[in-house]
Amino acid sequence: MSTATPPATAPVGFPFTAIKGQPLLQRALLLAAVDPLLGGVLVEGPRGTAKSTSARALAALLPAGRFVNLPLGATEEQLVGSLDLEAALQRSAVQFRPGLLARAHGGILYVDEVNLLADGLVDLLLDVSASGINRVERDGVSHQHEARITLIGTMNPEEGQLRPQLLDRFGLFVRLENVPNAQVRKAIVRTRMAFDADPQAFASRHAAAQTALALRVAQARDRLATVEWPEAVHDEVAQRCQDAGVEGVRADLVMLRAARAHAALEARAQVTPADVQAVAELALAHRRTQGQPAPASPPAEPPPQQPEAPPAQAAANPPPTAPAPAPDVGPADQNPAGDWGAMPASQAVPLQAVKALRPFQPKKA
C-alpha cells in the first residue's frame, strides 16, 4: 500500500468573465491589459467590491499569466532589484539580482492599499509602469531591463487618500460604489457561492468564455500599434480635457491611448468618438478640476435699503449731513431710546453687609 501523498493541485482562480456588477472596473482592467503603458489602474472603493478578485482574475487572460503581489513592507531593493551578494562574496562577481518588477514582467503587479505604500515606492512604480523599463543605479550595479507590467493599485478611501501628485500619474481611475440594488447583490452572492462550492466545475463552465476573451486580448495587443487616430478624435479629446480643466496634457495622452486600446479590443482599425466616450471618465475622474458643484454656502443678507423719495420731495429734503459727535455721557445721564451702540448708563448697586471676621491670632512660639 502506497503512503505517498498526491501532488497538490494549483488553486483555481475566479474567472474574469464571471464577475458581476462591475462593468466599468472590467473595462479599465482590459484596457490596461491591452496597453500596459497606460500607466496603471487605480481602483478606489469600499471593502467587498471585488477589487482584488478582479485583479487576480485578469492575470489569467495575459500571455504570461503572472500575478505578483507587492507587500506594503517591501523595500526598494526588493522592488527594483539589487546587487547579488552571494555572487559578490563567493566569486567576486558583480551581478544583478532581479526584484519584483522583473518577476512581474508581462503580467500584473498588484498593490493592495497603495495609499499606505511609501510615496517613494509609488513614484518608482509609476515611472516603470509608464516607461516599461526598470533602471537600477545603486550598490555598484548599473542595470536596466524591460518591465512591461500591468500595474493595479487598490485603496479604501476610509484609510487615507493618495497624494494628488501621485494620483494624477495613474493612467486610469475607477471609483466603485456599493452594490446598487438587491437584484445585483443577489446575483453576486449566488455566483460566489457557486464558485466556493465547486471551483473546478465553476471554472469549467466559464472556460469557453475565458478562452475567447484571452484570445481577444491577445489579438488586440497585436493590432494596437496599427490603430489610427483621426483628427476628429484629437479634437474631441482636447475639448473634453479643456472643459474638465485638467493640468498639463497627461490626461490627453492617456485618453487617446485608452481609446486606441478600446478600438483594438473592438477589432477596429481606427479610433471613433464612441471609443473616446467609453474611456473618457476613466481618464478624467481623478484629474477634473472644473465642472464640479461648488459647496453650498448660506446666502449673505443684503443691507437694508431706504425707499427712494420722489424727485420733488428729494429736492425739498436734502440728504442729511453727518451727525455731530455725541457729547460725553455723564454718570447720571440716560441713553436715548434706540441708541443701541452707546454704553449703557451706570446704575447704583446697593452695598450688602459683610459679616465681620474674627481677628487672626498668631500661634505662640
C-alpha positions as CSV (number, residue, x, y, z in Angstrom):
1,M,0.0,0.0,0.0
2,S,1.5,3.3,-1.1
3,T,1.7,6.1,1.5
4,A,2.9,8.8,-0.8
5,T,0.8,11.9,-0.7
6,P,-0.8,13.0,-4.0
7,P,0.7,16.2,-5.5
8,A,-1.2,19.3,-4.5
9,T,-3.2,20.9,-7.3
10,A,-2.9,24.5,-8.1
11,P,-5.8,26.6,-6.7
12,V,-8.4,27.6,-9.2
13,G,-8.9,31.3,-9.6
14,F,-12.2,33.1,-10.0
15,P,-12.9,33.6,-13.8
16,F,-12.8,37.1,-15.1
17,T,-15.9,36.5,-17.2
18,A,-17.9,35.5,-14.2
19,I,-17.5,38.8,-12.3
20,K,-20.9,40.5,-11.8
21,G,-21.9,44.1,-11.2
22,Q,-18.6,45.9,-12.1
23,P,-18.6,46.6,-15.8
24,L,-16.5,49.8,-15.5
25,L,-13.8,48.1,-13.5
26,Q,-13.7,45.2,-16.0
27,R,-13.4,47.7,-18.9
28,A,-10.5,49.6,-17.2
29,L,-8.6,46.4,-16.5
30,L,-9.0,45.1,-20.0
31,L,-7.7,48.4,-21.4
32,A,-4.6,48.1,-19.2
33,A,-4.1,44.5,-20.3
34,V,-4.1,45.6,-23.9
35,D,-1.8,48.6,-23.4
36,P,0.3,48.2,-20.2
37,L,1.9,51.6,-20.9
38,L,-1.3,53.4,-20.0
39,G,0.2,54.0,-16.5
40,G,-1.7,51.5,-14.4
41,V,-5.2,51.4,-12.9
42,L,-6.2,52.8,-9.5
43,V,-9.3,51.3,-8.0
44,E,-11.0,53.1,-5.1
45,G,-13.9,51.6,-3.3
46,P,-15.2,50.1,0.0
47,R,-14.5,46.7,1.2
48,G,-16.1,43.7,-0.6
49,T,-16.4,45.3,-4.0
50,A,-14.3,42.6,-5.9
51,K,-11.2,44.8,-6.2
52,S,-8.6,42.1,-5.5
53,T,-10.7,39.4,-7.1
54,S,-10.9,41.2,-10.4
55,A,-7.1,41.9,-10.4
56,R,-6.3,38.3,-9.8
57,A,-8.8,37.1,-12.4
58,L,-7.2,39.4,-15.1
59,A,-3.8,37.7,-14.8
60,A,-5.3,34.5,-16.3
61,L,-6.1,36.4,-19.5
62,L,-2.5,37.6,-20.1
63,P,0.1,35.6,-22.1
64,A,2.5,35.4,-19.1
65,G,-0.2,34.8,-16.6
66,R,1.9,36.2,-13.8
67,F,0.4,37.9,-10.7
68,V,2.9,39.4,-8.4
69,N,1.8,41.0,-5.1
70,L,3.8,43.9,-3.7
71,P,3.6,43.9,0.1
72,L,3.4,47.2,1.9
73,G,6.6,46.4,3.8
74,A,8.7,45.9,0.7
75,T,11.9,47.8,0.3
76,E,13.3,49.5,-2.8
77,E,15.9,46.7,-3.2
78,Q,13.1,44.1,-3.2
79,L,11.1,46.0,-5.8
80,V,13.7,47.1,-8.4
81,G,16.5,44.5,-7.7
82,S,20.0,44.9,-6.2
83,L,23.5,43.5,-6.1
84,D,23.7,39.7,-5.8
85,L,25.6,39.5,-2.6
86,E,26.1,35.7,-2.9
87,A,27.9,36.1,-6.3
88,A,29.9,39.0,-4.9
89,L,31.1,37.1,-1.9
90,Q,31.7,33.7,-3.5
91,R,33.0,34.7,-6.9
92,S,33.8,38.4,-6.5
93,A,31.4,39.0,-9.4
94,V,29.1,42.0,-9.8
95,Q,25.8,40.6,-10.8
96,F,22.2,41.9,-10.7
97,R,19.7,40.2,-8.6
98,P,16.2,40.7,-10.1
99,G,13.4,42.2,-8.0
100,L,9.6,42.1,-8.1
101,L,9.5,44.2,-11.2
102,A,11.4,41.6,-13.2
103,R,9.2,38.9,-11.9
104,A,6.0,40.8,-12.9
105,H,7.3,41.5,-16.5
106,G,4.5,40.6,-18.9
107,G,2.0,40.1,-16.1
108,I,0.3,42.0,-13.3
109,L,1.9,43.8,-10.3
110,Y,-0.7,44.3,-7.7
111,V,-0.6,46.7,-4.8
112,D,-3.3,46.4,-2.2
113,E,-3.9,49.6,-0.1
114,V,-1.5,51.5,-2.4
115,N,-2.3,54.7,-0.4
116,L,-0.4,53.2,2.5
117,L,2.7,52.4,0.5
118,A,5.7,54.7,0.8
119,D,5.5,57.6,-1.6
120,G,9.0,56.9,-3.0
121,L,7.9,53.4,-4.0
122,V,4.7,54.6,-5.5
123,D,6.6,57.1,-7.6
124,L,9.1,54.5,-8.8
125,L,6.2,52.1,-9.7
126,L,4.5,54.7,-11.8
127,D,7.8,55.6,-13.6
128,V,8.3,52.0,-14.6
129,S,4.7,51.4,-15.5
130,A,4.7,54.4,-17.9
131,S,8.1,53.6,-19.5
132,G,8.2,49.8,-19.4
133,I,11.8,49.9,-18.4
134,N,13.4,49.4,-14.9
135,R,16.7,51.2,-14.5
136,V,18.9,50.4,-11.5
137,E,21.8,52.5,-10.4
138,R,22.8,51.5,-6.9
139,D,25.3,49.4,-4.9
140,G,27.8,49.4,-7.7
141,V,25.2,48.0,-10.1
142,S,24.2,49.7,-13.4
143,H,21.5,47.7,-15.0
144,Q,18.2,48.0,-16.9
145,H,15.7,45.5,-18.1
146,E,12.2,45.5,-19.6
147,A,9.4,45.7,-17.2
148,R,6.1,45.9,-19.1
149,I,3.8,45.5,-16.1
150,T,0.1,46.0,-15.8
151,L,0.1,48.0,-12.5
152,I,-3.1,47.7,-10.5
153,G,-3.5,49.6,-7.2
154,T,-6.5,49.4,-4.9
155,M,-7.3,51.6,-1.9
156,N,-10.1,52.2,0.6
157,P,-10.8,55.9,0.9
158,E,-11.6,55.4,4.6
159,E,-7.9,54.7,5.3
160,G,-6.5,57.8,3.7
161,Q,-6.0,59.4,0.3
162,L,-3.2,59.3,-2.2
163,R,-1.2,62.5,-2.7
164,P,-2.5,64.5,-5.7
165,Q,0.8,64.3,-7.5
166,L,0.8,60.5,-7.4
167,L,-2.9,60.3,-8.1
168,D,-2.6,62.2,-11.3
169,R,0.1,59.8,-12.5
170,F,-2.1,56.8,-12.5
171,G,-3.4,56.3,-16.0
172,L,-7.0,55.2,-15.3
173,F,-9.1,55.6,-12.2
174,V,-12.2,53.7,-11.2
175,R,-14.3,54.7,-8.2
176,L,-16.5,51.8,-7.1
177,E,-19.8,52.4,-5.3
178,N,-21.6,50.0,-3.1
179,V,-23.9,47.4,-4.6
180,P,-26.6,49.4,-6.3
181,N,-29.7,47.2,-5.7
182,A,-30.9,43.9,-4.3
183,Q,-31.0,42.1,-7.6
184,V,-27.3,42.8,-8.3
185,R,-26.4,41.8,-4.8
186,K,-28.3,38.5,-5.2
187,A,-26.5,37.7,-8.5
188,I,-23.1,38.5,-7.0
189,V,-23.7,36.3,-3.9
190,R,-25.1,33.3,-5.9
191,T,-22.1,33.4,-8.3
192,R,-19.6,33.5,-5.4
193,M,-21.4,30.7,-3.6
194,A,-21.4,28.5,-6.7
195,F,-17.6,29.1,-7.1
196,D,-16.9,28.3,-3.4
197,A,-19.0,25.1,-3.6
198,D,-17.0,23.6,-6.6
199,P,-14.3,25.8,-8.1
200,Q,-13.3,23.3,-10.7
201,A,-16.8,22.8,-12.1
202,F,-17.5,26.6,-12.0
203,A,-14.3,27.3,-13.9
204,S,-15.2,24.6,-16.5
205,R,-18.5,26.3,-17.1
206,H,-16.7,29.6,-17.9
207,A,-13.7,28.0,-19.7
208,A,-15.0,28.8,-23.2
209,A,-15.8,32.4,-22.4
210,Q,-12.4,32.8,-20.7
211,T,-10.5,31.4,-23.8
212,A,-12.4,33.7,-26.1
213,L,-11.7,36.7,-24.0
214,A,-8.0,35.8,-23.7
215,L,-7.7,35.5,-27.5
216,R,-9.5,38.8,-27.9
217,V,-6.9,40.5,-25.6
218,A,-4.0,38.9,-27.4
219,Q,-5.3,40.0,-30.8
220,A,-5.9,43.5,-29.6
221,R,-2.3,43.7,-28.3
222,D,-1.1,42.6,-31.8
223,R,-3.1,45.2,-33.7
224,L,-2.7,48.0,-31.2
225,A,0.2,49.7,-33.0
226,T,-1.7,49.9,-36.3
227,V,-4.8,51.6,-34.9
228,E,-5.0,55.2,-36.1
229,W,-6.4,58.4,-34.5
230,P,-8.3,60.6,-36.9
231,E,-8.2,64.4,-36.5
232,A,-11.8,64.5,-35.2
233,V,-10.8,62.2,-32.3
234,H,-7.9,64.6,-31.4
235,D,-10.3,67.5,-31.4
236,E,-12.8,65.7,-29.2
237,V,-10.2,64.6,-26.7
238,A,-8.7,68.1,-26.5
239,Q,-12.1,69.7,-25.9
240,R,-13.0,67.2,-23.2
241,C,-9.8,67.8,-21.3
242,Q,-10.1,71.6,-21.7
243,D,-13.7,71.5,-20.4
244,A,-12.5,69.4,-17.4
245,G,-9.8,72.0,-16.6
246,V,-7.1,69.3,-16.2
247,E,-3.5,70.3,-15.6
248,G,-1.0,69.5,-18.3
249,V,-1.6,67.1,-21.2
250,R,-1.2,63.8,-19.4
251,A,-5.0,63.3,-19.5
252,D,-5.0,63.9,-23.3
253,L,-2.3,61.3,-23.8
254,V,-4.0,58.7,-21.5
255,M,-7.4,59.2,-23.1
256,L,-6.0,58.8,-26.6
257,R,-4.1,55.6,-25.7
258,A,-7.1,54.2,-23.8
259,A,-9.4,55.0,-26.8
260,R,-6.9,53.2,-29.1
261,A,-6.9,50.2,-26.8
262,H,-10.7,50.2,-26.7
263,A,-10.8,50.3,-30.5
264,A,-8.3,47.4,-30.7
265,L,-10.5,45.4,-28.4
266,E,-13.4,46.0,-30.7
267,A,-11.3,44.9,-33.7
268,R,-11.4,48.4,-35.4
269,A,-8.6,49.9,-37.4
270,Q,-9.4,53.5,-36.4
271,V,-10.5,55.2,-33.2
272,T,-14.0,56.6,-33.2
273,P,-15.8,59.1,-30.9
274,A,-17.6,56.1,-29.3
275,D,-14.2,54.8,-28.1
276,V,-13.4,58.2,-26.6
277,Q,-16.8,58.2,-24.9
278,A,-16.2,54.8,-23.4
279,V,-12.9,55.8,-21.8
280,A,-13.2,59.5,-21.1
281,E,-14.4,59.2,-17.5
282,L,-11.7,56.7,-16.6
283,A,-9.1,59.2,-17.7
284,L,-10.7,62.3,-16.2
285,A,-12.3,61.2,-12.9
286,H,-9.2,61.8,-10.8
287,R,-7.9,64.8,-12.8
288,R,-11.0,67.0,-13.3
289,T,-10.8,70.5,-11.7
290,Q,-13.8,72.1,-13.4
291,G,-17.4,71.2,-13.7
292,Q,-17.7,70.1,-10.0
293,P,-20.6,71.6,-8.0
294,A,-19.4,74.2,-5.6
295,P,-20.1,73.6,-1.9
296,A,-23.3,75.2,-0.8
297,S,-23.0,78.3,1.5
298,P,-25.7,80.3,3.2
299,P,-26.5,83.5,1.2
300,A,-25.4,86.7,2.7
301,E,-28.2,89.0,3.9
302,P,-28.3,92.2,1.8
303,P,-28.1,95.5,3.8
304,P,-31.4,97.2,4.3
305,Q,-32.2,99.8,1.7
306,Q,-34.0,103.0,2.3
307,P,-37.0,103.7,0.0
308,E,-36.2,106.3,-2.7
309,A,-38.0,109.6,-2.3
310,P,-39.9,111.2,-5.2
311,P,-37.9,113.9,-7.1
312,A,-39.9,116.8,-5.7
313,Q,-39.6,115.5,-2.1
314,A,-35.9,114.8,-2.6
315,A,-35.3,118.4,-3.7
316,A,-37.2,119.8,-0.7
317,N,-35.5,117.5,1.7
318,P,-31.8,117.4,1.0
319,P,-29.8,114.4,2.3
320,P,-28.8,114.7,5.9
321,T,-25.3,115.6,6.8
322,A,-23.1,113.5,9.1
323,P,-24.2,113.9,12.7
324,A,-22.0,115.8,15.1
325,P,-20.1,113.9,17.7
326,A,-22.3,113.0,20.7
327,P,-21.4,114.7,24.0
328,D,-19.9,112.7,26.8
329,V,-22.4,110.8,28.8
330,G,-22.2,111.5,32.4
331,P,-23.0,109.1,35.2
332,A,-26.4,110.5,35.7
333,D,-27.4,110.7,32.0
334,Q,-29.6,108.0,30.4
335,N,-29.1,106.6,26.9
336,P,-31.7,107.7,24.4
337,A,-34.1,105.1,23.2
338,G,-32.8,103.2,20.2
339,D,-29.2,104.3,20.6
340,W,-28.0,100.7,20.8
341,G,-24.4,101.4,20.1
342,A,-23.8,103.6,23.2
343,M,-22.6,102.3,26.6
344,P,-25.5,101.6,29.0
345,A,-26.0,104.1,31.8
346,S,-24.4,103.3,35.1
347,Q,-26.7,102.1,37.8
348,A,-26.3,102.3,41.5
349,V,-25.7,99.0,43.2
350,P,-26.6,98.9,47.0
351,L,-23.9,97.7,49.3
352,Q,-24.5,94.5,51.2
353,A,-23.5,93.9,54.7
354,V,-20.4,91.8,55.2
355,K,-20.1,89.6,58.2
356,A,-17.2,90.7,60.4
357,L,-14.3,88.2,60.5
358,R,-12.7,87.1,63.8
359,P,-9.2,88.5,64.1
360,F,-6.3,86.1,63.4
361,Q,-4.5,85.0,66.5
362,P,-0.9,84.0,65.8
363,K,0.4,80.9,67.5
364,K,2.8,81.3,70.3
365,A,6.4,80.1,69.6
